[in-house]
Amino acid sequence: MKIFATIPRYLPLALLAVLFWSTIGTAMKLSLRHTDVLNLLFWAVVTAVVVHGVAVSRQRLLARVVPRGPREWRMTLVAGMLNPFLYYIVLLRAYDLLPAQEAGTLNYFWPVALVLLSIPILRQRPGWGGLAGIALGFAGLVVISTHGHPLSLRFPDPLGVALAVGSAVIWAVYWLAAMRDQRPEEVKLLSGFVVALVLLAVYMAVTGAFVLPTAKGFAGALYLGVFEMGITFLLWMQALRLAPDTARVSNLVFLSPFISLVYIRIFVGEAILLSTFTGLTLVVAGILIQQVFRPKQRAQ
């Protein structure tokens, strides 16, 4: 009992979130065998709205979900359009086209994309460490997407690769946009999912894309809504609040893609390519180098 008493309170929450997120590549790939991208996303977002609605209600923050003033309305609409609406449509389409191991690992390019976007948008200088991290990230991306033949620059599925990398860029843009919204994180998440739900409902009604999924497709949507978009974010945010240093929690997330490969091998049945593991290692190494050698912010 004394051993458990010495474990930091944030650690079980963070590790549980990492384990849940590690299953998502498998869940997406298996779910897409039973339903299409839009219907899977629609029911997942419905589930996420319920989860975050309960969380926000328990914290008595429902009144803050409705934006106040034109600025908050603009931020809410832009954020919800980027994520979850556009981000998950692009990511799920990538999973539909690519092996799960490839789509999932390419999506982890987003921290590298974030550094690149921060240069023109936030006017941040990456420094030598940042540049080295960017180079490693791109090297890993090419190794993964060419299946271990980087010099050939031949991509088995160029559209799938473009979508997977594009989803990473969309997430990075969303992250930068969300920084400007000063509302509680739970409120921002709920408002974003509500915006996405409205957009999905309108789009599917206009295009006639709405089809009730099979029981397995619906179960997959529920799983994604709870464990990708719902309680896992709440666990992660609580771990960040409890940790004395957010870096102790943030770096744990890079365990997720490696654990994900194990799930994909067991449940999806994909043979994990050496190029996937090598490329992912390069991407994660680049991200960690960027963090270690991040330039210190000047005092304002």
Short mmCIF file of the C-alpha atoms (twelve columns), coordinates in Angstrom:
data_MODEL
# 
_entry.id   MODEL 
# 
loop_
_atom_site.group_PDB 
_atom_site.id 
_atom_site.type_symbol 
_atom_site.label_atom_id 
_atom_site.label_alt_id 
_atom_site.label_comp_id 
_atom_site.label_asym_id 
_atom_site.label_seq_id 
_atom_site.Cartn_x 
_atom_site.Cartn_y 
_atom_site.Cartn_z 
_atom_site.pdbx_PDB_model_num 
ATOM 1   C CA . MET A 1   0.000   0.000  0.000   1 
ATOM 2   C CA . LYS A 2   2.886   2.351  0.729   1 
ATOM 3   C CA . ILE A 3   4.183   1.766  -2.800  1 
ATOM 4   C CA . PHE A 4   0.894   2.908  -4.319  1 
ATOM 5   C CA . ALA A 5   0.827   5.916  -1.999  1 
ATOM 6   C CA . THR A 6   4.064   7.168  -3.563  1 
ATOM 7   C CA . ILE A 7   2.662   7.122  -7.126  1 
ATOM 8   C CA . PRO A 8   1.868   10.683 -8.311  1 
ATOM 9   C CA . ARG A 9   -1.881  11.230 -8.721  1 
ATOM 10  C CA . TYR A 10  -1.502  12.366 -12.312 1 
ATOM 11  C CA . LEU A 11  0.356   9.256  -13.507 1 
ATOM 12  C CA . PRO A 12  -2.515  6.676  -13.533 1 
ATOM 13  C CA . LEU A 13  -4.784  9.189  -15.279 1 
ATOM 14  C CA . ALA A 14  -2.182  9.972  -17.942 1 
ATOM 15  C CA . LEU A 15  -1.302  6.319  -18.556 1 
ATOM 16  C CA . LEU A 16  -4.983  5.368  -18.793 1 
ATOM 17  C CA . ALA A 17  -5.495  8.107  -21.387 1 
ATOM 18  C CA . VAL A 18  -2.465  6.861  -23.343 1 
ATOM 19  C CA . LEU A 19  -3.787  3.286  -23.297 1 
ATOM 20  C CA . PHE A 20  -7.205  4.414  -24.534 1 
ATOM 21  C CA . TRP A 21  -5.724  6.536  -27.327 1 
ATOM 22  C CA . SER A 22  -3.506  3.607  -28.324 1 
ATOM 23  C CA . THR A 23  -6.601  1.606  -29.304 1 
ATOM 24  C CA . ILE A 24  -8.031  4.253  -31.614 1 
ATOM 25  C CA . GLY A 25  -6.200  3.303  -34.816 1 
ATOM 26  C CA . THR A 26  -7.492  -0.248 -34.418 1 
ATOM 27  C CA . ALA A 27  -11.007 0.976  -33.598 1 
ATOM 28  C CA . MET A 28  -11.116 3.272  -36.634 1 
ATOM 29  C CA . LYS A 29  -9.906  0.605  -39.044 1 
ATOM 30  C CA . LEU A 30  -12.281 -2.063 -37.733 1 
ATOM 31  C CA . SER A 31  -15.260 0.324  -37.594 1 
ATOM 32  C CA . LEU A 32  -14.766 1.413  -41.207 1 
ATOM 33  C CA . ARG A 33  -15.324 -2.192 -42.253 1 
ATOM 34  C CA . HIS A 34  -18.939 -1.830 -41.127 1 
ATOM 35  C CA . THR A 35  -19.890 1.771  -41.982 1 
ATOM 36  C CA . ASP A 36  -18.673 4.778  -43.951 1 
ATOM 37  C CA . VAL A 37  -16.651 7.789  -42.797 1 
ATOM 38  C CA . LEU A 38  -19.506 10.289 -42.387 1 
ATOM 39  C CA . ASN A 39  -21.911 8.015  -40.546 1 
ATOM 40  C CA . LEU A 40  -19.168 6.729  -38.266 1 
ATOM 41  C CA . LEU A 41  -18.142 10.292 -37.464 1 
ATOM 42  C CA . PHE A 42  -21.722 11.505 -36.968 1 
ATOM 43  C CA . TRP A 43  -22.577 8.976  -34.271 1 
ATOM 44  C CA . ALA A 44  -19.145 9.333  -32.650 1 
ATOM 45  C CA . VAL A 45  -19.698 13.105 -32.384 1 
ATOM 46  C CA . VAL A 46  -23.207 12.564 -30.957 1 
ATOM 47  C CA . THR A 47  -21.638 10.363 -28.289 1 
ATOM 48  C CA . ALA A 48  -18.895 12.908 -27.578 1 
ATOM 49  C CA . VAL A 49  -21.476 15.699 -27.181 1 
ATOM 50  C CA . VAL A 50  -23.243 13.610 -24.518 1 
ATOM 51  C CA . VAL A 51  -19.974 12.828 -22.681 1 
ATOM 52  C CA . HIS A 52  -18.739 16.424 -22.673 1 
ATOM 53  C CA . GLY A 53  -22.213 17.747 -21.944 1 
ATOM 54  C CA . VAL A 54  -22.319 15.677 -18.754 1 
ATOM 55  C CA . ALA A 55  -18.797 16.821 -17.790 1 
ATOM 56  C CA . VAL A 56  -19.576 20.511 -18.359 1 
ATOM 57  C CA . SER A 57  -22.919 20.205 -16.563 1 
ATOM 58  C CA . ARG A 58  -21.279 18.641 -13.511 1 
ATOM 59  C CA . GLN A 59  -18.883 21.582 -13.359 1 
ATOM 60  C CA . ARG A 60  -21.784 24.014 -13.773 1 
ATOM 61  C CA . LEU A 61  -20.223 25.532 -16.885 1 
ATOM 62  C CA . LEU A 62  -23.085 25.075 -19.341 1 
ATOM 63  C CA . ALA A 63  -23.702 28.811 -19.466 1 
ATOM 64  C CA . ARG A 64  -20.216 29.336 -20.943 1 
ATOM 65  C CA . VAL A 65  -20.826 26.973 -23.858 1 
ATOM 66  C CA . VAL A 66  -22.749 29.681 -25.713 1 
ATOM 67  C CA . PRO A 67  -20.123 32.149 -27.004 1 
ATOM 68  C CA . ARG A 68  -20.227 35.740 -25.806 1 
ATOM 69  C CA . GLY A 69  -19.737 38.349 -28.464 1 
ATOM 70  C CA . PRO A 70  -18.585 38.167 -32.105 1 
ATOM 71  C CA . ARG A 71  -14.981 37.222 -31.240 1 
ATOM 72  C CA . GLU A 72  -15.940 34.124 -29.246 1 
ATOM 73  C CA . TRP A 73  -18.461 33.145 -31.917 1 
ATOM 74  C CA . ARG A 74  -15.770 33.342 -34.611 1 
ATOM 75  C CA . MET A 75  -13.289 31.315 -32.545 1 
ATOM 76  C CA . THR A 76  -15.910 28.685 -31.721 1 
ATOM 77  C CA . LEU A 77  -17.074 28.273 -35.315 1 
ATOM 78  C CA . VAL A 78  -13.544 28.118 -36.726 1 
ATOM 79  C CA . ALA A 79  -12.364 25.683 -34.045 1 
ATOM 80  C CA . GLY A 80  -15.380 23.395 -34.456 1 
ATOM 81  C CA . MET A 81  -15.010 23.423 -38.236 1 
ATOM 82  C CA . LEU A 82  -11.336 22.458 -37.955 1 
ATOM 83  C CA . ASN A 83  -11.789 19.899 -35.181 1 
ATOM 84  C CA . PRO A 84  -13.683 17.648 -34.983 1 
ATOM 85  C CA . PHE A 85  -15.472 18.258 -38.328 1 
ATOM 86  C CA . LEU A 86  -12.673 18.590 -40.907 1 
ATOM 87  C CA . TYR A 87  -9.937  16.846 -38.909 1 
ATOM 88  C CA . TYR A 88  -11.815 13.584 -38.427 1 
ATOM 89  C CA . ILE A 89  -13.273 13.483 -41.937 1 
ATOM 90  C CA . VAL A 90  -9.749  13.719 -43.352 1 
ATOM 91  C CA . LEU A 91  -8.224  11.324 -40.792 1 
ATOM 92  C CA . LEU A 92  -10.943 8.669  -41.161 1 
ATOM 93  C CA . ARG A 93  -10.657 8.869  -44.940 1 
ATOM 94  C CA . ALA A 94  -6.909  8.270  -44.557 1 
ATOM 95  C CA . TYR A 95  -7.636  5.195  -42.419 1 
ATOM 96  C CA . ASP A 96  -10.068 4.052  -45.116 1 
ATOM 97  C CA . LEU A 97  -7.320  4.182  -47.757 1 
ATOM 98  C CA . LEU A 98  -4.149  3.251  -45.875 1 
ATOM 99  C CA . PRO A 99  -3.093  0.453  -43.537 1 
ATOM 100 C CA . ALA A 100 -3.883  1.453  -39.945 1 
ATOM 101 C CA . GLN A 101 -0.196  1.472  -38.998 1 
ATOM 102 C CA . GLU A 102 0.581   3.942  -41.776 1 
ATOM 103 C CA . ALA A 103 -2.342  6.326  -41.228 1 
ATOM 104 C CA . GLY A 104 -1.804  6.388  -37.469 1 
ATOM 105 C CA . THR A 105 1.938   6.987  -37.540 1 
ATOM 106 C CA . LEU A 106 1.740   9.692  -40.223 1 
ATOM 107 C CA . ASN A 107 -0.853  11.503 -38.109 1 
ATOM 108 C CA . TYR A 108 1.794   11.881 -35.374 1 
ATOM 109 C CA . PHE A 109 3.553   14.359 -37.646 1 
ATOM 110 C CA . TRP A 110 1.364   17.096 -36.118 1 
ATOM 111 C CA . PRO A 111 3.924   18.390 -33.544 1 
ATOM 112 C CA . VAL A 112 6.389   18.916 -36.404 1 
ATOM 113 C CA . ALA A 113 3.665   20.710 -38.372 1 
ATOM 114 C CA . LEU A 114 2.965   22.819 -35.290 1 
ATOM 115 C CA . VAL A 115 6.568   23.998 -35.144 1 
ATOM 116 C CA . LEU A 116 6.526   24.833 -38.860 1 
ATOM 117 C CA . LEU A 117 3.281   26.797 -38.569 1 
ATOM 118 C CA . SER A 118 4.520   28.630 -35.471 1 
ATOM 119 C CA . ILE A 119 7.293   30.227 -37.528 1 
ATOM 120 C CA . PRO A 120 5.021   32.430 -39.719 1 
ATOM 121 C CA . ILE A 121 2.006   32.627 -37.374 1 
ATOM 122 C CA . LEU A 122 3.626   33.116 -33.956 1 
ATOM 123 C CA . ARG A 123 6.927   34.409 -35.376 1 
ATOM 124 C CA . GLN A 124 8.877   31.858 -33.373 1 
ATOM 125 C CA . ARG A 125 12.393  30.899 -34.350 1 
ATOM 126 C CA . PRO A 126 12.862  27.113 -34.232 1 
ATOM 127 C CA . GLY A 127 16.618  27.221 -33.520 1 
ATOM 128 C CA . TRP A 128 19.047  24.460 -34.474 1 
ATOM 129 C CA . GLY A 129 17.253  21.896 -32.327 1 
ATOM 130 C CA . GLY A 130 13.945  22.761 -33.939 1 
ATOM 131 C CA . LEU A 131 15.409  22.495 -37.427 1 
ATOM 132 C CA . ALA A 132 16.980  19.127 -36.588 1 
ATOM 133 C CA . GLY A 133 13.639  17.942 -35.231 1 
ATOM 134 C CA . ILE A 134 11.836  19.087 -38.383 1 
ATOM 135 C CA . ALA A 135 14.382  17.266 -40.556 1 
ATOM 136 C CA . LEU A 136 13.984  14.044 -38.557 1 
ATOM 137 C CA . GLY A 137 10.206  14.384 -38.719 1 
ATOM 138 C CA . PHE A 138 10.230  14.702 -42.501 1 
ATOM 139 C CA . ALA A 139 12.683  11.809 -42.789 1 
ATOM 140 C CA . GLY A 140 10.383  9.614  -40.710 1 
ATOM 141 C CA . LEU A 141 7.382   10.659 -42.779 1 
ATOM 142 C CA . VAL A 142 9.122   9.664  -46.029 1 
ATOM 143 C CA . VAL A 143 10.352  6.333  -44.581 1 
ATOM 144 C CA . ILE A 144 6.824   5.420  -43.465 1 
ATOM 145 C CA . SER A 145 4.985   6.512  -46.600 1 
ATOM 146 C CA . THR A 146 7.456   4.872  -49.034 1 
ATOM 147 C CA . HIS A 147 7.491   1.638  -47.005 1 
ATOM 148 C CA . GLY A 148 11.210  1.838  -46.352 1 
ATOM 149 C CA . HIS A 149 12.378  3.108  -49.744 1 
ATOM 150 C CA . PRO A 150 12.862  6.832  -49.086 1 
ATOM 151 C CA . LEU A 151 15.182  7.461  -52.028 1 
ATOM 152 C CA . SER A 152 12.595  6.184  -54.496 1 
ATOM 153 C CA . LEU A 153 9.990   8.769  -53.404 1 
ATOM 154 C CA . ARG A 154 7.331   6.339  -54.634 1 
ATOM 155 C CA . PHE A 155 4.207   6.366  -52.481 1 
ATOM 156 C CA . PRO A 156 1.918   3.304  -52.780 1 
ATOM 157 C CA . ASP A 157 -1.120  5.507  -52.044 1 
ATOM 158 C CA . PRO A 158 -0.330  9.216  -52.536 1 
ATOM 159 C CA . LEU A 159 -3.885  10.350 -51.700 1 
ATOM 160 C CA . GLY A 160 -3.943  8.389  -48.452 1 
ATOM 161 C CA . VAL A 161 -0.561  9.791  -47.451 1 
ATOM 162 C CA . ALA A 162 -1.674  13.332 -48.304 1 
ATOM 163 C CA . LEU A 163 -4.815  12.900 -46.181 1 
ATOM 164 C CA . ALA A 164 -2.937  11.444 -43.194 1 
ATOM 165 C CA . VAL A 165 -0.355  14.232 -43.252 1 
ATOM 166 C CA . GLY A 166 -3.105  16.747 -43.962 1 
ATOM 167 C CA . SER A 167 -4.956  15.661 -40.826 1 
ATOM 168 C CA . ALA A 168 -1.788  16.377 -38.832 1 
ATOM 169 C CA . VAL A 169 -1.590  19.874 -40.332 1 
ATOM 170 C CA . ILE A 170 -5.284  20.502 -39.588 1 
ATOM 171 C CA . TRP A 171 -4.754  19.471 -35.965 1 
ATOM 172 C CA . ALA A 172 -1.774  21.830 -35.665 1 
ATOM 173 C CA . VAL A 173 -3.828  24.723 -37.096 1 
ATOM 174 C CA . TYR A 174 -6.656  23.897 -34.683 1 
ATOM 175 C CA . TRP A 175 -4.231  23.873 -31.748 1 
ATOM 176 C CA . LEU A 176 -2.960  27.325 -32.671 1 
ATOM 177 C CA . ALA A 177 -6.512  28.637 -33.119 1 
ATOM 178 C CA . ALA A 178 -7.690  27.169 -29.794 1 
ATOM 179 C CA . MET A 179 -4.894  29.002 -27.944 1 
ATOM 180 C CA . ARG A 180 -6.817  32.252 -28.467 1 
ATOM 181 C CA . ASP A 181 -9.950  30.932 -26.730 1 
ATOM 182 C CA . GLN A 182 -9.633  31.612 -22.993 1 
ATOM 183 C CA . ARG A 183 -12.684 29.583 -21.931 1 
ATOM 184 C CA . PRO A 184 -12.233 26.362 -19.867 1 
ATOM 185 C CA . GLU A 185 -10.997 23.430 -21.936 1 
ATOM 186 C CA . GLU A 186 -14.138 21.381 -21.263 1 
ATOM 187 C CA . VAL A 187 -16.287 24.234 -22.577 1 
ATOM 188 C CA . LYS A 188 -14.187 24.611 -25.721 1 
ATOM 189 C CA . LEU A 189 -14.415 20.890 -26.421 1 
ATOM 190 C CA . LEU A 190 -18.184 20.744 -25.990 1 
ATOM 191 C CA . SER A 191 -18.822 23.830 -28.125 1 
ATOM 192 C CA . GLY A 192 -16.551 22.446 -30.846 1 
ATOM 193 C CA . PHE A 193 -18.386 19.122 -30.934 1 
ATOM 194 C CA . VAL A 194 -21.759 20.884 -31.065 1 
ATOM 195 C CA . VAL A 195 -20.584 22.951 -34.053 1 
ATOM 196 C CA . ALA A 196 -19.303 19.790 -35.763 1 
ATOM 197 C CA . LEU A 197 -22.568 17.970 -35.091 1 
ATOM 198 C CA . VAL A 198 -24.582 20.756 -36.731 1 
ATOM 199 C CA . LEU A 199 -22.229 20.850 -39.746 1 
ATOM 200 C CA . LEU A 200 -22.372 17.070 -40.150 1 
ATOM 201 C CA . ALA A 201 -26.158 16.970 -39.835 1 
ATOM 202 C CA . VAL A 202 -26.627 19.707 -42.451 1 
ATOM 203 C CA . TYR A 203 -24.090 18.220 -44.873 1 
ATOM 204 C CA . MET A 204 -25.481 14.686 -44.583 1 
ATOM 205 C CA . ALA A 205 -29.066 15.916 -44.984 1 
ATOM 206 C CA . VAL A 206 -28.196 17.888 -48.132 1 
ATOM 207 C CA . THR A 207 -26.157 15.067 -49.703 1 
ATOM 208 C CA . GLY A 208 -28.404 12.226 -48.561 1 
ATOM 209 C CA . ALA A 209 -25.432 10.519 -46.934 1 
ATOM 210 C CA . PHE A 210 -27.252 9.563  -43.740 1 
ATOM 211 C CA . VAL A 211 -27.569 5.777  -43.339 1 
ATOM 212 C CA . LEU A 212 -28.146 3.916  -40.105 1 
ATOM 213 C CA . PRO A 213 -24.996 1.890  -39.440 1 
ATOM 214 C CA . THR A 214 -24.988 -1.783 -38.597 1 
ATOM 215 C CA . ALA A 215 -24.742 -2.839 -34.955 1 
ATOM 216 C CA . LYS A 216 -20.963 -3.228 -35.294 1 
ATOM 217 C CA . GLY A 217 -20.629 0.126  -37.027 1 
ATOM 218 C CA . PHE A 218 -22.702 1.796  -34.323 1 
ATOM 219 C CA . ALA A 219 -20.633 0.108  -31.592 1 
ATOM 220 C CA . GLY A 220 -17.473 1.430  -33.250 1 
ATOM 221 C CA . ALA A 221 -18.909 4.951  -33.322 1 
ATOM 222 C CA . LEU A 222 -19.814 4.736  -29.626 1 
ATOM 223 C CA . TYR A 223 -16.300 3.534  -28.832 1 
ATOM 224 C CA . LEU A 224 -14.686 6.406  -30.736 1 
ATOM 225 C CA . GLY A 225 -17.041 8.935  -29.170 1 
ATOM 226 C CA . VAL A 226 -16.189 7.759  -25.657 1 
ATOM 227 C CA . PHE A 227 -12.523 6.785  -25.843 1 
ATOM 228 C CA . GLU A 228 -11.133 8.982  -28.639 1 
ATOM 229 C CA . MET A 229 -13.219 12.148 -28.316 1 
ATOM 230 C CA . GLY A 230 -14.744 11.888 -24.843 1 
ATOM 231 C CA . ILE A 231 -13.497 10.712 -21.465 1 
ATOM 232 C CA . THR A 232 -9.900  10.286 -22.631 1 
ATOM 233 C CA . PHE A 233 -9.572  14.042 -23.165 1 
ATOM 234 C CA . LEU A 234 -11.063 14.605 -19.693 1 
ATOM 235 C CA . LEU A 235 -8.578  12.182 -18.116 1 
ATOM 236 C CA . TRP A 236 -5.692  13.845 -19.957 1 
ATOM 237 C CA . MET A 237 -6.704  17.365 -18.916 1 
ATOM 238 C CA . GLN A 238 -7.070  16.301 -15.296 1 
ATOM 239 C CA . ALA A 239 -3.605  14.703 -15.389 1 
ATOM 240 C CA . LEU A 240 -2.158  17.956 -16.765 1 
ATOM 241 C CA . ARG A 241 -3.799  19.915 -13.936 1 
ATOM 242 C CA . LEU A 242 -2.424  17.582 -11.246 1 
ATOM 243 C CA . ALA A 243 1.122   17.350 -12.627 1 
ATOM 244 C CA . PRO A 244 3.728   19.757 -11.203 1 
ATOM 245 C CA . ASP A 245 5.244   19.995 -14.679 1 
ATOM 246 C CA . THR A 246 3.130   19.481 -17.808 1 
ATOM 247 C CA . ALA A 247 6.146   18.063 -19.683 1 
ATOM 248 C CA . ARG A 248 6.026   15.007 -17.402 1 
ATOM 249 C CA . VAL A 249 2.573   14.253 -18.761 1 
ATOM 250 C CA . SER A 250 2.931   15.528 -22.320 1 
ATOM 251 C CA . ASN A 251 5.856   13.256 -23.183 1 
ATOM 252 C CA . LEU A 252 3.867   10.171 -22.146 1 
ATOM 253 C CA . VAL A 253 1.612   10.620 -25.167 1 
ATOM 254 C CA . PHE A 254 4.454   9.457  -27.426 1 
ATOM 255 C CA . LEU A 255 4.107   5.973  -25.964 1 
ATOM 256 C CA . SER A 256 0.719   5.778  -27.679 1 
ATOM 257 C CA . PRO A 257 1.757   5.194  -31.320 1 
ATOM 258 C CA . PHE A 258 4.143   2.388  -30.337 1 
ATOM 259 C CA . ILE A 259 1.508   0.653  -28.195 1 
ATOM 260 C CA . SER A 260 -0.964  1.223  -31.037 1 
ATOM 261 C CA . LEU A 261 1.180   -0.923 -33.341 1 
ATOM 262 C CA . VAL A 262 0.732   -3.852 -30.956 1 
ATOM 263 C CA . TYR A 263 -3.070  -3.518 -31.037 1 
ATOM 264 C CA . ILE A 264 -3.056  -3.174 -34.830 1 
ATOM 265 C CA . ARG A 265 -0.999  -6.335 -35.183 1 
ATOM 266 C CA . ILE A 266 -3.236  -8.353 -32.859 1 
ATOM 267 C CA . PHE A 267 -6.726  -7.116 -33.750 1 
ATOM 268 C CA . VAL A 268 -6.447  -5.774 -37.305 1 
ATOM 269 C CA . GLY A 269 -3.998  -8.447 -38.392 1 
ATOM 270 C CA . GLU A 270 -1.528  -6.167 -40.145 1 
ATOM 271 C CA . ALA A 271 2.092   -7.264 -40.266 1 
ATOM 272 C CA . ILE A 272 3.976   -4.321 -38.797 1 
ATOM 273 C CA . LEU A 273 6.608   -3.156 -41.255 1 
ATOM 274 C CA . LEU A 274 10.103  -2.329 -40.059 1 
ATOM 275 C CA . SER A 275 9.790   0.918  -42.031 1 
ATOM 276 C CA . THR A 276 6.756   1.915  -39.941 1 
ATOM 277 C CA . PHE A 277 8.599   1.397  -36.669 1 
ATOM 278 C CA . THR A 278 11.768  3.082  -37.975 1 
ATOM 279 C CA . GLY A 279 9.910   6.067  -39.397 1 
ATOM 280 C CA . LEU A 280 7.833   6.497  -36.238 1 
ATOM 281 C CA . THR A 281 11.001  6.411  -34.144 1 
ATOM 282 C CA . LEU A 282 12.482  9.184  -36.310 1 
ATOM 283 C CA . VAL A 283 9.340   11.323 -35.977 1 
ATOM 284 C CA . VAL A 284 9.165   10.931 -32.185 1 
ATOM 285 C CA . ALA A 285 12.916  11.531 -31.843 1 
ATOM 286 C CA . GLY A 286 12.501  14.740 -33.834 1 
ATOM 287 C CA . ILE A 287 9.664   15.895 -31.585 1 
ATOM 288 C CA . LEU A 288 11.662  15.198 -28.421 1 
ATOM 289 C CA . ILE A 289 14.710  17.020 -29.817 1 
ATOM 290 C CA . GLN A 290 12.502  20.035 -30.538 1 
ATOM 291 C CA . GLN A 291 11.318  20.007 -26.927 1 
ATOM 292 C CA . VAL A 292 14.796  19.618 -25.422 1 
ATOM 293 C CA . PHE A 293 16.360  22.369 -27.520 1 
ATOM 294 C CA . ARG A 294 13.357  24.689 -27.610 1 
ATOM 295 C CA . PRO A 295 14.540  28.316 -27.480 1 
ATOM 296 C CA . LYS A 296 13.789  30.026 -24.194 1 
ATOM 297 C CA . GLN A 297 11.037  32.631 -24.341 1 
ATOM 298 C CA . ARG A 298 12.200  36.165 -23.719 1 
ATOM 299 C CA . ALA A 299 10.676  37.977 -20.813 1 
ATOM 300 C CA . GLN A 300 8.040   40.472 -21.904 1 
# 
